[in-house]
Amino acid sequence: GLPSGWTIKKSRSRNRNYYFNESTKESVWEPPVGTNIQKLEAFEAQSKVKASHLLIKHRDSRRPASWREDPITRSKEDAIEILKSHQKRILNGEQTLSEIASTESDCSSAKRKGDLGWFERGQMQPSFEQATFALKVGELSDIVETDSGVHLIERTG
Ligand SMILES: N=C(N)NCCC[C@H](NC(=O)[C@@H]1CCC/C1=C\[C@H](COP(=O)(O)O)NC(=O)[C@@H](N)Cc1ccccc1)C(N)=O
């Protein structure tokens, strides 16, 4: 929704977007004159997601240790079986992902009930990113494998 020649850039320092004009090399905090605000807001809304996850690591994980166990020696097959048992309880409404993640997740986000906060494309491992961006808000993923281990992901925003 930006006028031609303008692009959106991510300011690391202020953790917000700014607008950059490729030809004049000018950068501004507010959308330039002529911006279609509705389109810009729609674009920005689909650029980031909020999610919680439950991570079960195994001996082949890139870092086979966590706040709850060090070292982690279970096999990948066992990690998948453990995650399947959690998945069943979440799907039949017995427990929520957050409740289980708090005590069972091998990620430091366990301390935040599995909450990872908001993130954009390019931050998480590809399979994790792909799975999360494919979910609707409130949906639970199937089992997702990354170099960290095996995950269940719930998109929350
Ligand atoms: N918010 C961010 N940008 N933080 C950096 C994410 C780095 C990213 N991480 C992953 O893709 C996986 C999926 C989700 C968690 C995760 C891995 C690991 C656990 O696995 P391990 O690295 O021991 O192999 N947990 C983390 O990173 C935690 N900081 C996530 C977190 C914890 C508390 C609050 C916010 C985020 C990657 N590119 O490796």
The ligand as a Tripos MOL2 file, in Angstrom:
@<TRIPOS>MOLECULE
LIG
   39    40     1     0     0
SMALL
NO_CHARGES

@<TRIPOS>ATOM
      1 N1         11.8890  -14.8840   20.0390 N.2       1 LIG1
      2 C1         13.0370  -15.1310   19.4080 C.2       1 LIG1
      3 N2         13.2800  -14.6410   18.2190 N.pl3     1 LIG1
      4 N3         13.9630  -15.9070   20.0440 N.pl3     1 LIG1
      5 C2         15.0550  -16.5350   19.3100 C.3       1 LIG1
      6 C3         14.4690  -17.7620   18.6370 C.3       1 LIG1
      7 C4         15.5860  -18.5480   17.9700 C.3       1 LIG1
      8 C5         14.9590  -19.6220   17.0630 C.3       1 LIG1
      9 N4         14.3760  -20.6890   17.8770 N.am      1 LIG1
     10 C6         13.5880  -21.6110   17.2490 C.2       1 LIG1
     11 O1         13.3850  -21.6000   16.0510 O.2       1 LIG1
     12 C7         12.9290  -22.6800   18.1180 C.3       1 LIG1
     13 C8         11.4140  -22.6230   17.9110 C.3       1 LIG1
     14 C9         10.8920  -21.7660   19.0410 C.3       1 LIG1
     15 C10        11.9140  -21.8770   20.1980 C.3       1 LIG1
     16 C11        13.1270  -22.4740   19.5670 C.2       1 LIG1
     17 C12        14.2860  -22.9120   20.1590 C.2       1 LIG1
     18 C13        14.7840  -22.6830   21.5340 C.3       1 LIG1
     19 C14        14.9220  -23.9580   22.3680 C.3       1 LIG1
     20 O2         15.7110  -24.8690   21.6580 O.3       1 LIG1
     21 P1         17.3150  -24.7380   21.5900 P.3       1 LIG1
     22 O3         17.6490  -23.3400   21.1320 O.co2     1 LIG1
     23 O4         17.8670  -25.0840   22.9710 O.co2     1 LIG1
     24 O5         17.6680  -25.7880   20.5550 O.co2     1 LIG1
     25 N5         14.1280  -21.6940   22.2990 N.am      1 LIG1
     26 C15        14.4110  -20.3970   22.0210 C.2       1 LIG1
     27 O6         14.9850  -20.0240   21.0160 O.2       1 LIG1
     28 C16        13.9430  -19.4010   23.0670 C.3       1 LIG1
     29 N6         14.7600  -18.1900   22.9790 N.3       1 LIG1
     30 C17        12.4910  -19.0740   22.7470 C.3       1 LIG1
     31 C18        11.9370  -18.0670   23.7150 C.ar      1 LIG1
     32 C19        11.9960  -18.3340   25.0990 C.ar      1 LIG1
     33 C20        11.4550  -17.4100   25.9810 C.ar      1 LIG1
     34 C21        10.8790  -16.2330   25.4970 C.ar      1 LIG1
     35 C22        10.8280  -15.9900   24.1130 C.ar      1 LIG1
     36 C23        11.3660  -16.9110   23.2170 C.ar      1 LIG1
     37 C24        15.9840  -20.1660   16.1210 C.2       1 LIG1
     38 N7         16.0880  -19.5200   14.9700 N.am      1 LIG1
     39 O7         16.6410  -21.1360   16.4430 O.2       1 LIG1
@<TRIPOS>BOND
     1     1     2 2
     2     2     3 1
     3     2     4 1
     4     4     5 1
     5     5     6 1
     6     6     7 1
     7     7     8 1
     8     8     9 1
     9     8    37 1
    10     9    10 1
    11    10    11 2
    12    10    12 1
    13    12    13 1
    14    12    16 1
    15    13    14 1
    16    14    15 1
    17    15    16 1
    18    16    17 2
    19    17    18 1
    20    18    19 1
    21    18    25 1
    22    19    20 1
    23    20    21 1
    24    21    22 2
    25    21    23 1
    26    21    24 1
    27    25    26 1
    28    26    27 2
    29    26    28 1
    30    28    29 1
    31    28    30 1
    32    30    31 1
    33    31    32 ar
    34    31    36 ar
    35    32    33 ar
    36    33    34 ar
    37    34    35 ar
    38    35    36 ar
    39    37    38 1
    40    37    39 2
@<TRIPOS>SUBSTRUCTURE
     1 LIG1         1 GROUP 0 **** ****
